[in-house]
Amino acid sequence: MTNSELSKRNQEFIFHLTKLLKNSKSFDDEKTDSTLSTVKQKLLEGQKTGRTARQIFGTPTEYFQDLIDPKGAALRRKRLASKIHTPAKNNKQTQSARQPRFTQNLFQFSFWTEFVDTAWTLLTMFAVLYAITGLIPTKTRQDIGLLTLVFFSLITGAAYVLILRVLTPDPTKDQKRPLIQRIGLTVSGILAWFVVFSVVSFAVPRWLNPSLNANWLILIAIAAGGSYYFWRKNSSLPRGFLVIGGLATNASLQYRQKHPKIKRGGRK
């Protein structure tokens, strides 16, 4: 069975599960292939009845934990079943107090997926903010250029994602990046952002970077926001505004749970 027979979201599920299985010492190639074949078959059967991967298996991380810890999986399902039968008010309070809105972490998605999502969000947000300021009459107001707006969103999104991926520990790895490396990469990212933004702002000819008034900025915000909405409906990323922050938080929490004895310096 090929992945092309599966829906886009089911293909994303297989992609992330494959990555988890191949990084696990508990699964050799033969066991990985057998597991994936079974999962694909169940996903294909679920597609015919409209069931999603989450409804069948949960998230890739949750199903992976079920595979490596069957006894723990049974206990988790038992606890989940008991929560379902508790009063709605108490269950809602418990869920909001103890469980995150989603379980995926920063490193379950590619840099490019997170970059596109973040930059697209920032483009919409910056267009709205500059449109609002453009409607306020001032003597010193300077309109933002088209290329400046686009590149500002792109480089800010790239820098934000890069810095978070540098500073956030990966739960699948035993050690954090060395502190010096984290500081160096973070400073390099900030400097690169400043240089690129300065070049775009001051070195690009005016005819290549036409100024945008409030009306154009509103149109750009509507177009960017509308297209972003339809893209996110088919995206594997969890719902949320600048969701990368929540993904980074989950990665840190999962790392501390997996390596409770590793100190901040990265040594046991």
C-alpha positions as a LaTeX table, in Angstrom:
\begin{tabular}{lrrr}
\hline
Residue & $x$ (\AA) & $y$ (\AA) & $z$ (\AA) \\
\hline
Met1 & 0.00 & 0.00 & 0.00 \\
Thr2 & 1.35 & 3.42 & $-0.91$ \\
Asn3 & 0.87 & 6.64 & 1.03 \\
Ser4 & $-0.84$ & 8.19 & $-1.99$ \\
Glu5 & $-3.96$ & 6.17 & $-1.16$ \\
Leu6 & $-4.26$ & 8.05 & 2.13 \\
Ser7 & $-5.63$ & 11.54 & 2.73 \\
Lys8 & $-3.21$ & 14.42 & 3.32 \\
Arg9 & $-3.73$ & 14.39 & 7.08 \\
Asn10 & $-3.30$ & 10.63 & 7.24 \\
Gln11 & $-0.08$ & 10.97 & 5.25 \\
Glu12 & 1.11 & 13.53 & 7.81 \\
Phe13 & 0.26 & 11.06 & 10.58 \\
Ile14 & 2.31 & 8.34 & 8.88 \\
Phe15 & 5.21 & 10.76 & 8.32 \\
His16 & 5.45 & 11.75 & 11.99 \\
Leu17 & 4.89 & 8.19 & 13.25 \\
Thr18 & 7.62 & 6.90 & 10.91 \\
Lys19 & 10.03 & 9.48 & 12.29 \\
Leu20 & 9.27 & 8.43 & 15.88 \\
Leu21 & 9.62 & 4.71 & 15.10 \\
Lys22 & 12.94 & 5.10 & 13.27 \\
Asn23 & 14.37 & 7.15 & 16.14 \\
Ser24 & 13.35 & 4.48 & 18.67 \\
Lys25 & 15.71 & 1.70 & 19.73 \\
Ser26 & 12.69 & $-0.53$ & 20.37 \\
Phe27 & 11.84 & $-0.81$ & 16.67 \\
Asp28 & 14.09 & $-2.32$ & 14.01 \\
Asp29 & 13.38 & $-1.91$ & 10.29 \\
Glu30 & 11.26 & $-5.05$ & 10.05 \\
Lys31 & 9.12 & $-4.15$ & 13.06 \\
Thr32 & 8.76 & $-0.57$ & 11.83 \\
Asp33 & 7.59 & $-1.68$ & 8.38 \\
Ser34 & 5.13 & $-4.15$ & 9.87 \\
Thr35 & 3.70 & $-1.54$ & 12.25 \\
Leu36 & 3.34 & 1.07 & 9.51 \\
Ser37 & 1.66 & $-1.41$ & 7.20 \\
Thr38 & $-0.94$ & $-2.21$ & 9.87 \\
Val39 & $-1.50$ & 1.46 & 10.63 \\
Lys40 & $-1.94$ & 2.35 & 6.95 \\
Gln41 & $-4.50$ & $-0.43$ & 6.51 \\
Lys42 & $-6.54$ & 0.82 & 9.49 \\
Leu43 & $-6.32$ & 4.41 & 8.27 \\
Leu44 & $-7.52$ & 3.39 & 4.82 \\
Glu45 & $-10.46$ & 1.53 & 6.34 \\
Gly46 & $-11.21$ & 4.55 & 8.52 \\
Gln47 & $-11.23$ & 6.87 & 5.50 \\
Lys48 & $-14.11$ & 4.91 & 4.03 \\
Thr49 & $-16.26$ & 5.66 & 7.08 \\
Gly50 & $-15.02$ & 9.21 & 7.64 \\
Arg51 & $-12.88$ & 8.42 & 10.70 \\
Thr52 & $-9.70$ & 10.45 & 11.15 \\
Ala53 & $-6.29$ & 9.28 & 12.34 \\
Arg54 & $-6.83$ & 11.12 & 15.63 \\
Gln55 & $-10.11$ & 9.27 & 16.21 \\
Ile56 & $-8.47$ & 5.91 & 15.52 \\
Phe57 & $-5.03$ & 6.29 & 17.11 \\
Gly58 & $-4.83$ & 9.71 & 18.75 \\
Thr59 & $-1.80$ & 11.84 & 17.87 \\
Pro60 & 1.39 & 10.19 & 16.49 \\
Thr61 & 3.12 & 10.78 & 19.84 \\
Glu62 & 0.25 & 9.22 & 21.82 \\
Tyr63 & 0.11 & 6.16 & 19.56 \\
Phe64 & 3.89 & 5.78 & 19.69 \\
Gln65 & 3.71 & 5.79 & 23.49 \\
Asp66 & 0.99 & 3.13 & 23.28 \\
Leu67 & 3.28 & 0.95 & 21.14 \\
Ile68 & 6.30 & 1.15 & 23.44 \\
Asp69 & 4.28 & 0.96 & 26.67 \\
Pro70 & 1.13 & $-1.19$ & 26.19 \\
Lys71 & 0.45 & $-1.43$ & 29.95 \\
Gly72 & 0.70 & 2.31 & 30.33 \\
Ala73 & $-1.57$ & 2.71 & 27.31 \\
Ala74 & $-4.27$ & 0.62 & 28.97 \\
Leu75 & $-3.99$ & 2.74 & 32.12 \\
Arg76 & $-4.21$ & 5.96 & 30.13 \\
Arg77 & $-7.34$ & 4.74 & 28.36 \\
Lys78 & $-8.87$ & 3.77 & 31.69 \\
Arg79 & $-8.19$ & 7.23 & 33.10 \\
Leu80 & $-9.59$ & 8.84 & 29.96 \\
Ala81 & $-12.76$ & 6.75 & 30.23 \\
Ser82 & $-13.20$ & 7.80 & 33.88 \\
Lys83 & $-12.86$ & 11.47 & 32.90 \\
Ile84 & $-15.56$ & 11.07 & 30.27 \\
His85 & $-18.03$ & 9.94 & 32.94 \\
Thr86 & $-17.26$ & 12.77 & 35.37 \\
Pro87 & $-19.52$ & 15.84 & 35.51 \\
Ala88 & $-18.95$ & 18.21 & 32.61 \\
Lys89 & $-17.92$ & 21.15 & 34.81 \\
Asn90 & $-15.28$ & 19.21 & 36.76 \\
Asn91 & $-13.99$ & 17.54 & 33.60 \\
Lys92 & $-13.61$ & 20.90 & 31.88 \\
Gln93 & $-11.74$ & 22.36 & 34.86 \\
Thr94 & $-9.43$ & 19.33 & 35.05 \\
Gln95 & $-8.68$ & 19.43 & 31.33 \\
Ser96 & $-7.89$ & 23.14 & 31.31 \\
Ala97 & $-5.77$ & 22.88 & 34.44 \\
Arg98 & $-3.74$ & 19.76 & 33.60 \\
Gln99 & $-3.78$ & 19.19 & 29.85 \\
Pro100 & $-2.47$ & 21.39 & 27.03 \\
Arg101 & $-4.70$ & 22.25 & 24.08 \\
Phe102 & $-2.63$ & 19.91 & 21.91 \\
Thr103 & 0.12 & 17.34 & 22.46 \\
Gln104 & 2.35 & 17.89 & 19.43 \\
Asn105 & 5.74 & 19.49 & 19.95 \\
Leu106 & 8.03 & 21.79 & 17.96 \\
Phe107 & 10.15 & 19.02 & 16.45 \\
Gln108 & 7.29 & 16.96 & 15.03 \\
Phe109 & 7.00 & 19.45 & 12.17 \\
Ser110 & 9.55 & 20.69 & 9.67 \\
Phe111 & 11.17 & 24.10 & 9.91 \\
Trp112 & 9.53 & 25.09 & 6.63 \\
Thr113 & 6.02 & 24.22 & 7.78 \\
Glu114 & 6.45 & 26.27 & 10.94 \\
Phe115 & 8.13 & 29.09 & 9.02 \\
Val116 & 5.30 & 29.37 & 6.47 \\
Asp117 & 2.67 & 29.35 & 9.23 \\
Thr118 & 4.47 & 31.97 & 11.33 \\
Ala119 & 5.41 & 34.29 & 8.44 \\
Trp120 & 1.88 & 34.12 & 7.02 \\
Thr121 & 0.41 & 35.01 & 10.41 \\
Leu122 & 2.85 & 37.90 & 10.82 \\
Leu123 & 2.08 & 39.25 & 7.34 \\
Thr124 & $-1.62$ & 39.43 & 8.21 \\
Met125 & $-0.92$ & 40.92 & 11.63 \\
Phe126 & 1.57 & 43.56 & 10.36 \\
Ala127 & $-0.77$ & 44.58 & 7.53 \\
Val128 & $-3.58$ & 45.17 & 10.05 \\
Leu129 & $-1.34$ & 47.12 & 12.44 \\
Tyr130 & 0.13 & 49.34 & 9.72 \\
Ala131 & $-3.36$ & 49.92 & 8.29 \\
Ile132 & $-4.58$ & 51.11 & 11.67 \\
Thr133 & $-1.63$ & 53.47 & 12.12 \\
Gly134 & $-2.12$ & 54.67 & 8.54 \\
Leu135 & $-5.66$ & 55.77 & 9.38 \\
Ile136 & $-4.39$ & 57.96 & 12.22 \\
Pro137 & $-3.50$ & 61.42 & 10.86 \\
Thr138 & 0.03 & 62.50 & 11.87 \\
Lys139 & 2.56 & 64.89 & 10.35 \\
Thr140 & 5.49 & 62.47 & 10.63 \\
Arg141 & 3.82 & 59.27 & 9.38 \\
Gln142 & 5.79 & 57.21 & 6.86 \\
Asp143 & 3.99 & 54.59 & 4.78 \\
Ile144 & 5.53 & 51.11 & 4.68 \\
Gly145 & 6.73 & 49.72 & 1.35 \\
Leu146 & 5.34 & 46.55 & $-0.23$ \\
Leu147 & 8.67 & 44.68 & $-0.26$ \\
Thr148 & 9.44 & 45.93 & 3.23 \\
Leu149 & 6.17 & 44.49 & 4.54 \\
Val150 & 6.66 & 41.12 & 2.81 \\
Phe151 & 10.32 & 40.69 & 3.72 \\
Phe152 & 9.77 & 41.94 & 7.26 \\
Ser153 & 7.18 & 39.18 & 7.74 \\
Leu154 & 9.41 & 36.54 & 6.11 \\
Ile155 & 12.64 & 37.30 & 7.96 \\
Thr156 & 10.87 & 37.85 & 11.29 \\
Gly157 & 9.05 & 34.53 & 10.91 \\
Ala158 & 12.26 & 32.72 & 9.96 \\
Ala159 & 14.22 & 34.27 & 12.85 \\
Tyr160 & 11.47 & 33.48 & 15.37 \\
Val161 & 11.20 & 29.83 & 14.31 \\
Leu162 & 15.00 & 29.39 & 14.13 \\
Ile163 & 15.60 & 30.87 & 17.58 \\
Leu164 & 12.85 & 28.76 & 19.17 \\
Arg165 & 14.23 & 25.59 & 17.58 \\
Val166 & 17.70 & 26.49 & 18.86 \\
Leu167 & 16.64 & 27.33 & 22.42 \\
Thr168 & 14.04 & 24.56 & 22.86 \\
Pro169 & 15.30 & 21.07 & 23.83 \\
Asp170 & 14.32 & 18.17 & 21.55 \\
Pro171 & 12.50 & 15.44 & 23.56 \\
Thr172 & 13.86 & 12.73 & 21.21 \\
Lys173 & 17.48 & 13.59 & 22.08 \\
Asp174 & 19.31 & 12.91 & 25.32 \\
Gln175 & 21.20 & 16.19 & 25.48 \\
Lys176 & 20.38 & 19.85 & 24.90 \\
Arg177 & 22.51 & 21.97 & 22.62 \\
Pro178 & 25.55 & 23.37 & 24.48 \\
Leu179 & 24.84 & 26.78 & 26.01 \\
Ile180 & 27.55 & 28.50 & 23.96 \\
Gln181 & 26.10 & 27.07 & 20.76 \\
Arg182 & 22.60 & 28.23 & 21.67 \\
Ile183 & 23.81 & 31.74 & 22.44 \\
Gly184 & 25.90 & 31.91 & 19.26 \\
Leu185 & 23.12 & 30.72 & 16.98 \\
Thr186 & 20.59 & 33.04 & 18.61 \\
Val187 & 22.84 & 36.09 & 18.26 \\
Ser188 & 23.60 & 35.11 & 14.64 \\
Gly189 & 19.89 & 34.87 & 13.87 \\
Ile190 & 19.19 & 38.30 & 15.36 \\
Leu191 & 22.09 & 39.88 & 13.46 \\
Ala192 & 20.98 & 38.26 & 10.20 \\
Trp193 & 17.46 & 39.59 & 10.75 \\
Phe194 & 18.78 & 43.12 & 11.33 \\
Val195 & 21.05 & 43.07 & 8.26 \\
Val196 & 18.40 & 41.74 & 5.87 \\
Phe197 & 15.74 & 44.12 & 7.14 \\
Ser198 & 18.12 & 47.09 & 6.85 \\
Val199 & 19.04 & 46.16 & 3.27 \\
Val200 & 15.41 & 45.81 & 2.22 \\
Ser201 & 14.40 & 49.04 & 3.97 \\
Phe202 & 17.16 & 51.31 & 2.68 \\
Ala203 & 18.94 & 49.73 & $-0.27$ \\
Val204 & 15.99 & 48.63 & $-2.44$ \\
Pro205 & 15.01 & 51.27 & $-5.03$ \\
Arg206 & 11.77 & 53.10 & $-4.34$ \\
Trp207 & 10.18 & 51.95 & $-7.59$ \\
Leu208 & 10.65 & 48.33 & $-6.47$ \\
Asn209 & 9.24 & 49.05 & $-3.04$ \\
Pro210 & 6.11 & 51.21 & $-3.55$ \\
Ser211 & 4.51 & 52.70 & $-0.45$ \\
Leu212 & 1.21 & 51.29 & 0.73 \\
Asn213 & $-1.57$ & 53.45 & 2.12 \\
Ala214 & $-4.17$ & 52.20 & 4.59 \\
Asn215 & $-6.55$ & 51.02 & 1.84 \\
Trp216 & $-3.92$ & 48.77 & 0.24 \\
Leu217 & $-2.87$ & 47.43 & 3.63 \\
Ile218 & $-6.46$ & 46.50 & 4.46 \\
Leu219 & $-6.77$ & 44.64 & 1.15 \\
Ile220 & $-3.50$ & 42.80 & 1.81 \\
Ala221 & $-4.64$ & 41.89 & 5.32 \\
Ile222 & $-7.94$ & 40.49 & 3.99 \\
Ala223 & $-6.22$ & 38.52 & 1.21 \\
Ala224 & $-3.50$ & 37.18 & 3.52 \\
Gly225 & $-5.94$ & 36.30 & 6.30 \\
Gly226 & $-8.42$ & 34.62 & 3.97 \\
Ser227 & $-5.81$ & 32.51 & 2.16 \\
Tyr228 & $-4.20$ & 31.63 & 5.50 \\
Tyr229 & $-7.54$ & 30.37 & 6.82 \\
Phe230 & $-8.01$ & 27.96 & 3.91 \\
Trp231 & $-4.39$ & 26.80 & 4.12 \\
Arg232 & $-4.67$ & 26.03 & 7.84 \\
Lys233 & $-7.78$ & 23.91 & 7.26 \\
Asn234 & $-5.59$ & 21.41 & 5.39 \\
Ser235 & $-2.48$ & 21.88 & 7.52 \\
Ser236 & $-1.29$ & 19.28 & 10.02 \\
Leu237 & $-0.43$ & 22.00 & 12.55 \\
Pro238 & $-2.75$ & 22.32 & 15.56 \\
Arg239 & $-5.17$ & 25.22 & 15.66 \\
Gly240 & $-4.06$ & 28.43 & 17.31 \\
Phe241 & $-2.59$ & 31.90 & 16.83 \\
Leu242 & 1.22 & 31.78 & 16.43 \\
Val243 & 0.93 & 28.17 & 17.53 \\
Ile244 & 4.71 & 27.69 & 17.41 \\
Gly245 & 4.97 & 29.11 & 20.93 \\
Gly246 & 2.73 & 26.35 & 22.29 \\
Leu247 & 4.66 & 23.71 & 20.31 \\
Ala248 & 7.91 & 24.93 & 21.90 \\
Thr249 & 6.36 & 24.82 & 25.38 \\
Asn250 & 5.19 & 21.23 & 24.81 \\
Ala251 & 8.67 & 20.21 & 23.62 \\
Ser252 & 10.23 & 21.62 & 26.80 \\
Leu253 & 7.66 & 19.88 & 29.00 \\
Gln254 & 8.11 & 16.55 & 27.22 \\
Tyr255 & 11.89 & 16.87 & 27.47 \\
Arg256 & 11.72 & 17.44 & 31.25 \\
Gln257 & 9.34 & 14.49 & 31.63 \\
Lys258 & 11.63 & 12.21 & 29.63 \\
His259 & 14.87 & 13.46 & 31.20 \\
Pro260 & 13.95 & 14.53 & 34.75 \\
Lys261 & 17.52 & 14.15 & 36.01 \\
Ile262 & 19.18 & 16.27 & 33.32 \\
Lys263 & 20.08 & 19.66 & 34.68 \\
Arg264 & 19.81 & 22.96 & 32.87 \\
Gly265 & 23.40 & 22.82 & 31.76 \\
Gly266 & 22.64 & 19.69 & 29.72 \\
Arg267 & 24.58 & 17.21 & 31.91 \\
Lys268 & 23.20 & 14.45 & 34.06 \\
\hline
\end{tabular}
